[in-house]
Amino acid sequence: MADDPDPERLRALEARLAKAKGSAVPKRTGKAGEAFSQGEIGWRMITELVAGLLIGFGIGYGLDVLLGTLPLFLILFTLLGFAGGVRTMMRTAQSVQSKEMTDGDVPKREE
């Protein structure tokens, strides 16, 4: 019969489809829950900065209400909260960078 499919060609086609489906799945490096995408790291840094600002703002506003010096402590602690948020962001970036350096092929620089 001329209409019957060739079994060898079908097996070869199935093998190619399986290979194509297997390569389309993005792979994460490291163990499960250990590797983070760049977007997740970015949102974590933004959250740390905003949390620092809000905590500083809250403490400053609370002190100003208690002491009656409305703009003084509000500005001071908001700036301190910003500095703390930036410091936490930099620490996170440094830990991510050092983790990538130790996981990758690039040798770690000695200081």
The 8 nearest C-alpha neighbors of each residue, nearest first, counted from 0:
[[1, 2, 3, 4, 5, 6, 7, 8],
 [0, 2, 3, 4, 5, 6, 8, 7],
 [3, 1, 0, 4, 5, 6, 9, 8],
 [2, 4, 1, 0, 5, 6, 9, 8],
 [5, 3, 6, 2, 9, 8, 1, 7],
 [4, 6, 8, 7, 9, 3, 10, 2],
 [7, 5, 9, 8, 4, 10, 11, 3],
 [8, 6, 10, 9, 5, 11, 12, 4],
 [7, 9, 11, 5, 10, 6, 12, 4],
 [10, 8, 6, 12, 7, 11, 13, 5],
 [11, 9, 13, 7, 12, 8, 14, 6],
 [10, 12, 8, 14, 9, 13, 7, 15],
 [11, 13, 9, 15, 10, 14, 8, 16],
 [14, 12, 10, 16, 15, 11, 17, 9],
 [15, 13, 11, 17, 12, 16, 10, 18],
 [14, 16, 18, 12, 13, 17, 19, 11],
 [17, 15, 19, 13, 18, 14, 20, 12],
 [16, 18, 20, 14, 19, 15, 21, 13],
 [17, 19, 15, 21, 16, 20, 14, 22],
 [20, 18, 16, 22, 21, 17, 15, 23],
 [21, 19, 17, 23, 18, 22, 16, 24],
 [20, 22, 18, 19, 23, 24, 17, 16],
 [21, 23, 19, 24, 20, 18, 25, 17],
 [22, 24, 20, 21, 25, 19, 18, 26],
 [23, 25, 22, 21, 26, 20, 19, 27],
 [26, 24, 23, 27, 22, 21, 28, 20],
 [25, 27, 24, 28, 22, 23, 29, 21],
 [28, 26, 29, 34, 25, 31, 30, 35],
 [27, 29, 34, 26, 30, 33, 31, 35],
 [30, 28, 34, 33, 27, 31, 32, 102],
 [29, 31, 33, 32, 28, 34, 27, 35],
 [30, 32, 33, 29, 34, 27, 28, 35],
 [33, 31, 34, 30, 35, 29, 27, 28],
 [32, 34, 30, 31, 29, 35, 28, 27],
 [33, 35, 32, 29, 28, 27, 36, 30],
 [36, 34, 39, 37, 33, 40, 32, 38],
 [35, 37, 39, 38, 40, 34, 41, 27],
 [36, 38, 40, 39, 41, 35, 42, 34],
 [39, 37, 41, 36, 40, 42, 35, 43],
 [40, 38, 42, 36, 41, 37, 35, 43],
 [39, 41, 43, 37, 38, 42, 44, 36],
 [42, 40, 38, 44, 43, 39, 37, 45],
 [43, 41, 45, 39, 44, 40, 46, 38],
 [42, 44, 40, 46, 41, 45, 39, 47],
 [45, 43, 47, 41, 88, 46, 42, 48],
 [46, 44, 42, 48, 47, 43, 49, 41],
 [45, 47, 43, 49, 44, 48, 50, 42],
 [48, 46, 44, 50, 45, 49, 84, 51],
 [47, 49, 84, 45, 51, 46, 50, 85],
 [50, 48, 52, 46, 51, 47, 53, 45],
 [49, 51, 47, 53, 52, 48, 46, 54],
 [52, 50, 80, 84, 48, 54, 49, 53],
 [51, 53, 80, 81, 49, 55, 50, 54],
 [52, 54, 56, 50, 55, 51, 57, 49],
 [53, 55, 57, 51, 56, 52, 50, 58],
 [56, 54, 80, 77, 76, 52, 58, 53],
 [55, 57, 77, 53, 59, 54, 58, 73],
 [58, 56, 54, 60, 55, 59, 53, 61],
 [57, 59, 61, 55, 60, 56, 54, 62],
 [60, 58, 73, 72, 76, 56, 62, 61],
 [61, 59, 73, 63, 57, 62, 58, 56],
 [60, 62, 58, 64, 59, 63, 57, 65],
 [63, 61, 65, 59, 64, 60, 66, 58],
 [62, 64, 69, 68, 60, 66, 67, 61],
 [63, 65, 67, 61, 62, 66, 60, 69],
 [66, 64, 62, 63, 67, 61, 68, 60],
 [65, 67, 63, 64, 68, 62, 69, 61],
 [68, 66, 64, 63, 69, 65, 62, 70],
 [69, 67, 63, 66, 71, 70, 64, 72],
 [68, 70, 63, 67, 71, 64, 73, 72],
 [69, 71, 73, 72, 68, 74, 63, 60],
 [70, 72, 73, 74, 68, 69, 75, 63],
 [73, 71, 59, 75, 74, 63, 76, 70],
 [74, 72, 59, 60, 70, 71, 75, 76],
 [75, 73, 77, 72, 76, 71, 70, 78],
 [74, 76, 72, 78, 77, 73, 79, 71],
 [75, 77, 55, 79, 59, 78, 73, 74],
 [78, 76, 55, 56, 80, 74, 79, 75],
 [79, 77, 81, 76, 80, 75, 82, 74],
 [78, 80, 76, 82, 81, 77, 83, 75],
 [81, 79, 55, 51, 52, 77, 83, 78],
 [80, 82, 78, 52, 84, 79, 83, 51],
 [81, 83, 79, 85, 80, 84, 86, 78],
 [82, 84, 80, 86, 81, 85, 51, 79],
 [85, 83, 48, 51, 81, 87, 86, 82],
 [84, 86, 88, 82, 87, 83, 48, 89],
 [85, 87, 83, 89, 84, 88, 82, 90],
 [86, 88, 90, 84, 85, 89, 83, 91],
 [89, 87, 85, 91, 44, 86, 90, 84],
 [88, 90, 92, 86, 91, 87, 93, 85],
 [89, 91, 87, 93, 88, 92, 94, 86],
 [92, 90, 88, 94, 89, 93, 95, 87],
 [93, 91, 89, 95, 90, 94, 96, 88],
 [92, 94, 96, 90, 91, 95, 89, 97],
 [93, 95, 97, 91, 96, 92, 98, 90],
 [96, 94, 98, 92, 93, 97, 99, 91],
 [95, 97, 93, 99, 98, 94, 92, 100],
 [96, 98, 100, 94, 99, 95, 93, 101],
 [99, 97, 95, 101, 96, 100, 94, 102],
 [100, 98, 102, 96, 97, 101, 103, 95],
 [99, 101, 97, 103, 98, 102, 107, 105],
 [100, 102, 98, 99, 103, 97, 107, 106],
 [103, 101, 99, 100, 98, 104, 105, 97],
 [104, 102, 100, 105, 101, 99, 106, 98],
 [103, 105, 106, 102, 100, 101, 107, 99],
 [104, 106, 103, 100, 107, 101, 102, 99],
 [107, 105, 104, 108, 100, 101, 103, 109],
 [106, 108, 100, 109, 105, 101, 97, 104],
 [109, 107, 106, 110, 100, 105, 97, 101],
 [110, 108, 107, 106, 97, 100, 105, 101],
 [109, 108, 107, 106, 97, 93, 100, 96]]
